[in-house]
């Protein structure tokens, strides 16, 4: 569609305005609105197609001055390269740039030279701020992917669920600026997801932890010492090389330790009062990383928040999103691990989730272990494994409830051993 100087695809204008939560384009758009559309398109697509314009000469000169000033700025060129092909990033960037430049552009009858000189310095600073906003937005999108946020549809009062990837950039950016906890969760979850992704990529090379037998093959790294000794003998060396070529060298057979199964994942998150703060941020970020891991493996995912009772739960099947409410459950009350595991086993027994499941318990508390043996017995009967992650809690406190217990020593990442256990299993 025709703007002031350039032709911009209408769909691009609509998508940009949806991300910026602005009214849909129309023939009544003000010059400043049309200029914003052109700058957004320049950030998103690069070069624009010049069109014949029927705008007043003063408006044309005004718009040309702004475009020329931006084109001459290295910071704007770098920003455009960062935003190319990313509608959400371009929308976030143009919002930052125009917020800074708008006071300088409200008068259309200034001489072009004055316009260019007046906006050069603020535009450069605005581009740097926009670059930071784009980086923050992408990190947040990475951390919050798989979460459905409730947003208002543009131009209406209706509220609908929308995945983080498709949520308006302005809405998500505003949420992150206002909610420091959500921002910390998003950044930490993004870090954990990168670790999980790396573990999945390394899975083919992983899985050589335990010697189980002797086999024939062609791996020098796993060859028996008696086989390698043949290399020292002039005649036996040739025989060894023949065996190596024919894959007949005696070598160790190695297998990996399989901690998690291939069934659904049921995550039990402690929401007692003692979890409030950095512990809760870590646990919530971990839930998002585990959600993405389950989605990558096409596994159903269930999350149960508990204190002295079950306070929230959600089941996410492959292709679905986690409701945003799962990120904002308050921490208060005591801790009842038995009740949480009871609910976890019920979800594991849901035919829609298939019977086989892995239960991951995250807590910083202890509970009376009287019912622990009975719960463990039921879990074994249903082929359900229980992994306990203790935050500042002795391993002995969780041992009665879990098949395996790991201590969480750092709350700013996922350590190597835990990452391998959770994300590196096959």
C-alpha positions in Angstrom: 0.0 0.0 0.0 1.1 3.6 -0.7 2.6 5.5 2.2 4.4 8.8 1.8 7.4 8.0 -0.4 7.4 4.2 -0.7 5.1 1.3 -1.5 4.9 -1.0 1.5 3.1 -4.4 1.4 -0.2 -4.1 3.2 0.3 -7.4 5.1 3.6 -6.1 6.4 2.0 -2.9 7.7 -0.8 -4.9 9.4 1.6 -7.3 11.0 3.9 -4.5 12.3 0.9 -2.6 13.7 -0.4 -5.7 15.4 3.0 -6.2 17.1 2.9 -2.5 18.1 -0.8 -2.7 19.1 -1.6 0.2 16.8 -4.8 0.7 14.8 -5.0 -1.0 11.4 -3.8 1.1 8.4 -6.3 3.3 6.6 -6.4 6.2 4.1 -6.8 8.6 7.1 -3.4 7.8 8.6 -1.4 10.8 9.6 2.0 11.5 8.0 3.8 10.4 11.2 2.0 7.1 11.1 2.9 6.5 7.5 6.5 7.4 8.2 6.6 4.9 11.0 5.3 2.2 8.6 8.1 3.1 6.2 10.8 3.0 8.8 9.5 -0.3 10.1 9.5 -1.8 6.6 13.1 -0.6 6.1 14.1 -2.4 9.3 12.2 -5.5 8.4 12.8 -5.8 4.6 15.6 -3.5 3.7 15.3 -1.5 0.5 11.9 0.0 -0.3 10.2 0.6 -3.7 9.7 4.3 -4.4 6.2 5.2 -5.6 4.5 8.2 -7.1 3.2 10.3 -4.2 0.3 12.7 -3.9 1.4 13.9 -0.5 2.0 17.7 -0.1 5.5 18.9 -1.0 6.2 19.9 2.6 5.4 16.3 3.8 7.5 14.8 1.1 10.5 16.9 2.0 10.0 16.2 5.7 9.9 12.4 5.1 12.9 12.5 2.8 14.9 14.4 5.4 14.2 11.8 8.0 15.0 8.8 5.8 18.3 10.4 4.7 19.3 11.2 8.2 18.7 7.5 9.3 20.4 6.1 6.2 23.6 8.0 7.1 23.8 6.6 10.6 25.9 3.4 11.0 23.9 2.6 14.1 20.7 2.5 12.0 22.4 0.2 9.4 23.4 -2.2 12.2 19.9 -2.1 13.7 18.4 -2.9 10.3 20.7 -5.9 9.9 19.7 -7.2 13.3 16.0 -6.8 12.5 16.0 -8.1 8.9 13.2 -10.7 8.4 12.0 -10.5 12.0 8.7 -8.7 12.3 8.6 -8.7 16.1 12.2 -7.3 16.3 11.4 -4.6 13.7 8.3 -3.6 15.6 10.2 -3.3 18.9 12.9 -1.4 17.2 10.7 1.2 15.5 8.9 1.8 18.7 12.1 2.6 20.5 13.4 4.8 17.6 10.1 6.8 17.2 9.6 7.3 20.9 12.9 9.2 20.9 12.4 11.0 17.6 8.7 11.9 17.8 9.2 15.3 19.6 11.6 16.4 16.7 9.1 15.4 14.0 5.9 17.0 15.0 6.5 20.1 12.9 6.4 19.4 9.2 7.5 22.8 7.9 11.1 22.8 9.1 13.9 23.1 6.5 15.2 19.6 5.5 18.7 20.5 6.7 17.4 21.5 10.1 15.4 18.3 10.4 18.5 16.1 9.6 20.7 17.9 12.0 18.2 18.0 14.8 17.5 14.2 14.8 21.0 12.9 14.0 22.2 12.6 17.6 19.0 11.4 19.2 18.5 9.0 16.4 21.9 7.4 17.0 21.1 7.0 20.7 17.7 5.7 19.8 19.1 3.0 17.5 21.5 1.8 20.2 18.6 1.6 22.7 16.5 -0.2 20.0 19.3 -2.7 19.5 19.3 -3.5 23.2 15.5 -3.8 23.2 15.6 -6.3 20.3 18.2 -8.4 22.1 16.1 -8.4 25.2 13.0 -9.3 23.3 14.7 -12.3 21.5 16.1 -13.6 24.8 12.6 -13.4 26.3 11.0 -15.1 23.4 13.5 -17.9 23.6 12.9 -18.3 27.3 9.1 -17.9 27.2 8.5 -20.0 24.0 5.8 -22.6 24.6 3.8 -20.3 26.9 0.4 -19.0 25.9 -0.2 -15.4 27.1 -3.6 -13.7 27.3 -3.5 -10.6 25.1 -6.1 -8.3 23.7 -6.8 -8.6 20.0 -6.0 -5.4 18.1 -8.9 -3.1 17.7 -11.2 -5.1 20.0 -11.9 -5.7 23.6 -11.5 -9.5 23.2 -8.8 -11.3 25.1 -7.4 -14.5 23.6 -4.5 -16.9 24.3 -1.4 -16.2 22.1 1.9 -18.0 22.2 4.9 -15.9 23.2 6.3 -16.1 19.6 3.1 -14.5 18.2 2.3 -12.1 21.1 2.5 -8.4 20.3 6.0 -7.2 20.8 4.8 -4.1 22.7 2.7 -6.2 25.1 5.5 -8.7 25.8 8.1 -5.9 26.2 5.8 -4.0 28.6 5.3 -7.2 30.7 9.1 -7.7 30.9 9.7 -4.1 31.9 7.1 -4.1 34.6 7.7 -7.6 36.0 11.3 -8.2 37.0 10.6 -11.7 38.1 9.2 -12.7 34.7 12.2 -11.1 33.1 14.6 -13.2 35.3 12.6 -16.3 34.5 12.8 -15.6 30.8 16.5 -15.0 30.8 17.3 -18.0 33.0 14.9 -20.3 31.0 16.6 -19.2 27.8 20.0 -20.2 29.3 18.7 -23.6 30.4 17.1 -24.2 27.0 20.4 -23.7 25.3 22.0 -26.2 27.6 19.2 -28.7 26.9 19.5 -28.2 23.2 23.2 -28.8 23.4 22.7 -32.0 25.4 20.2 -33.3 22.7 22.7 -32.6 20.0 25.4 -34.4 21.9 23.2 -37.4 22.5 24.7 -39.5 19.7 28.2 -39.0 21.1 26.9 -39.5 24.7 25.9 -42.9 26.1 29.4 -44.4 26.6 29.5 -44.4 30.4 29.5 -48.0 31.5 31.4 -51.1 30.3 29.0 -54.0 29.9 30.7 -56.5 27.6 33.4 -57.2 25.0 32.6 -57.0 21.3 34.2 -56.9 17.9 34.6 -53.6 16.1 37.0 -51.0 14.8 37.2 -48.4 17.6 40.8 -47.8 18.7 39.6 -45.8 21.7 37.7 -48.9 23.0 40.2 -51.6 22.0 41.4 -54.0 24.7 44.9 -53.5 26.0 45.9 -56.9 24.8 44.8 -55.9 21.3 46.8 -52.7 21.4 49.8 -54.6 22.5 49.9 -56.3 19.1 51.0 -53.0 17.6 54.4 -53.4 19.3 55.2 -56.6 17.4 56.3 -56.3 13.8 54.3 -59.3 12.5 51.3 -59.0 14.8 50.9 -55.3 13.9 49.8 -56.3 10.3 47.3 -58.8 11.7 45.9 -56.1 14.0 45.5 -53.7 11.1 43.7 -56.4 9.1 41.3 -57.0 12.1 40.8 -53.3 12.4 39.9 -53.0 8.7 37.5 -56.0 9.0 36.0 -54.7 12.3 37.3 -57.7 14.2 39.3 -56.0 16.9 38.2 -57.0 20.5 36.9 -53.9 22.2 34.8 -52.8 25.2 31.1 -52.5 24.7 29.9 -49.3 26.4 26.4 -48.1 27.1 25.0 -45.0 28.7 22.9 -44.6 31.8 19.3 -44.0 31.0 17.7 -41.9 33.7 14.6 -40.6 32.1 12.2 -42.7 30.0 10.4 -41.9 26.8 7.0 -41.4 28.3 5.4 -38.2 29.5 7.1 -35.9 32.0 5.3 -34.9 35.2 6.9 -32.0 37.0 6.1 -31.3 40.7 7.1 -27.8 41.7 7.2 -26.8 45.4 5.3 -23.5 45.9 5.7 -23.3 49.7 6.6 -20.0 51.4 10.3 -21.0 51.7 10.6 -21.3 47.9 9.8 -17.6 47.3 12.5 -15.6 45.6 15.5 -17.0 43.6 14.5 -20.6 44.3 11.1 -20.1 42.7 12.6 -18.2 39.7 15.0 -21.2 39.2 12.2 -23.7 39.5 9.9 -21.9 37.1 12.7 -21.4 34.5 13.5 -25.1 34.8 9.9 -25.9 34.1 10.0 -24.0 30.9 13.2 -25.8 29.8 11.7 -29.1 30.7 8.6 -28.2 28.7 10.6 -27.4 25.6 12.6 -30.7 26.1 9.3 -32.6 26.3 8.0 -30.9 23.1 11.2 -31.7 21.3 10.8 -35.3 22.2 7.1 -35.3 21.4 6.3 -36.2 25.0 3.3 -35.0 27.0 4.1 -32.7 29.8 2.3 -32.0 33.1 3.2 -29.5 35.8 1.8 -29.6 39.3 2.4 -26.8 41.8 2.0 -27.7 45.4 2.5 -26.6 49.0 0.4 -28.3 51.6 -2.0 -29.1 48.8 -2.1 -29.0 45.0 -2.5 -25.3 44.1 -2.3 -25.5 40.3 -1.8 -28.0 37.6 -1.7 -28.1 33.8 -1.3 -30.8 31.1 0.4 -29.8 27.9 0.3 -32.3 25.0 2.6 -32.0 22.0 1.8 -29.0 20.0 0.1 -27.2 22.8 1.2 -24.2 25.0 1.5 -23.8 28.7 -1.0 -21.3 30.1 0.6 -18.1 31.4 -1.0 -18.8 34.8 1.7 -21.4 35.4 4.3 -18.7 35.7 2.5 -16.6 38.3 1.5 -19.1 41.1 2.4 -17.5 44.4 4.6 -19.2 47.0 3.0 -19.7 50.5 2.1 -22.3 53.0 3.9 -25.6 53.9 5.1 -28.6 52.0 3.4 -32.0 51.5 5.5 -34.1 49.2 3.3 -37.1 49.6 0.2 -35.3 48.4 2.1 -34.0 45.4 3.4 -37.4 44.4 -0.1 -38.9 44.8 -1.3 -36.4 42.2 1.7 -37.0 40.0 1.0 -40.7 39.9 -2.6 -40.0 39.1 -1.6 -38.0 36.1 0.9 -40.7 35.1 -2.0 -43.2 35.2 -4.1 -41.0 32.9 -4.8 -43.1 29.7 -4.5 -39.9 27.6 -0.9 -39.5 28.9 -0.1 -43.2 28.5 0.8 -45.1 31.6 4.6 -44.8 31.4 5.9 -41.5 32.8 8.8 -39.8 34.6 8.1 -37.7 37.6 10.5 -34.9 38.5 10.1 -33.4 42.0 11.6 -29.9 42.7 11.5 -28.9 46.4 13.4 -27.2 49.2 11.4 -28.9 52.0 10.9 -32.1 53.8 7.8 -34.2 54.6 6.8 -37.1 56.9 8.0 -40.1 54.9 5.4 -42.5 56.3 3.7 -43.0 53.0 6.9 -42.9 50.9 7.4 -46.6 50.6 3.8 -47.2 49.5 4.1 -44.5 46.9 7.4 -45.8 45.6 5.9 -49.3 45.3 3.0 -48.0 43.2 5.4 -46.0 41.0 7.5 -49.1 40.3 4.3 -51.1 39.5 3.4 -48.5 36.9 6.9 -48.3 35.6 7.2 -44.7 36.7 10.6 -43.3 37.8 10.8 -40.4 40.3 13.8 -38.0 40.3 14.1 -35.6 43.1 15.9 -32.2 42.8 16.6 -30.8 46.2 17.3 -27.1 46.7 19.3 -26.6 49.9 17.8 -29.7 51.3 19.7 -32.9 52.4 19.6 -35.8 50.0 18.4 -38.0 52.9 15.2 -36.0 53.1 14.2 -36.9 49.6 15.7 -40.4 49.4 12.6 -42.1 50.8 10.4 -40.6 48.0 12.7 -40.8 45.0 14.6 -43.3 42.9 17.3 -40.8 42.4 18.1 -37.5 44.2 20.2 -34.7 42.9 21.3 -31.6 44.8 20.8 -28.2 43.2 24.0 -26.3 43.9 23.6 -23.3 41.6 20.5 -21.2 41.0 21.8 -19.4 37.9 22.0 -22.3 35.5 21.8 -26.1 35.2 25.0 -27.8 36.2 26.6 -30.4 33.9 25.6 -33.6 35.7 22.0 -32.5 36.1 21.8 -31.3 32.5 23.0 -34.8 31.3 20.6 -36.6 33.6 17.6 -34.6 32.5 18.3 -33.5 28.9 20.9 -36.0 27.8 19.0 -39.2 28.4 17.5 -41.1 25.4 
